[in-house]
């Protein structure tokens, strides 16, 4: 979760690898040279320290309360400790909503943290006050669909940040059995190809979108800044035999399709559903 700047190491709860959120008011000196705005921003959201997306399930209805997805490490309540999760907690967080042309068209308001964790995956889902139909009617913005299927290697992807108003394009290079960083462990992590997706601080929580679609297949969360092993801002890869390696400049995302294993008969996230694959 390297996305916090290293100079804030004094804030230990806010200094995971480069996918971590930026501290409020803290900006890098400049944007990378490969900055581009040639992406569809419809449904992208911006947080005060991270990025996110307006999502719906494959069978969501227009009358359902809408949802926003970001990283677990972007939660306003702080990082969930390893081996913990946040579930059904009230929230009043707001999100800037973008249209396709990268314009902020309004603000959305949460009422609940449906689920959030940094164990197995790095994900948080908020329930909003607004329904999908209300958002479409008022802002002419459609939500993206969260895929129920595990992504595959070589899939062309885009990672779009509402914090920076920029996007990245590359492909899924590999899946990592375990990714470890400063006490946190993620499973079946998504490694991006290079060049193209060397994400920076503030892109935490950006959706991983299958290129050419409106389908979210994962969530951006971290990268190795200095080549160190399994440290803050320097995640390491762990293979099936337990061997650890770290690669400076490699960036990663996490799985989100596990959510579908936890939906109850009301199409709501319920960790008590038998077979729920999210950490609980």
Steps between C-alpha positions, in 0.01 A plus 500: 500500500781728411263775406578707804803720460799372692550829681201423723649203669413664829141404425541124527132435445522678167826393342455172317641441155441715200141399467435665831307821520663838484479709816252782477648804329821320402581500128799364308720760335383411149301251299689233303585581140262234366194672648198471274133589526387277212284272712128461567445640850128421524442359849849577632498665842754703693560482875693748712801266505425218254315396187195281449210405276122494491415131464198275475461125515404308188139473617465836679181697436467870431302532825787357708722727704816558298845390615853641489808277513848602614786341697466380857802713583305808383230465767440811711516281812864413427668181383321182607765301688621173349242230558212745549219652297249784524137403448180704505654809657319836456673753274438853373786507251460695177641429154553717193324347200646528149328479163657349189674829416689512833276772641380493861121507471402456864567350839371170632452420870545168677290378789673167568833324463358173368833315531867587517820305559872483429517124547494271194397800290520879548146619443222708649143540374273786609122520470381842386190702580432530128358224279640412158189644339534828688866536402420430136210746501685779678853462361460287184761259639474122494678275746757248382426131550711298742584169335414172670780324310867473588706690239755326278859562398568725200169681544538858381417736785465863598558640849321835534558736793244753618753652736742590220256518209723270300513148372744219424483222241680164500409134545482242776846349496464234770320391813700482823399231755574738786609861523635614837554850629568617854293230669223489239449202269296500178417192296494441125625855440500656154837615363499762225721498193756774441518758360153643538374444851767636732240654728574777751379612842135603496397236247407272789156353448488564125297237316674253272279513193503252213596718206220587263229414755325644803599197708710519816714188547718600795625786714834682491687503831880496519846493349865458593679833520857413605554129446486418870352173619148485649527844660272801505467630142701200383283189465662168423370212293467156658476203265322169563816358660537790741790670320501878534616753241464876466511700177552872506248685284246218480138596573207286610126470544272268695204273432140618535291216352489326841224744598249298298549196724367709790175634352180400677151462356455878512816552290678648802850422628459263793813334636283236669393353167636141483807490277572875523859542374567845642701506820271488803 
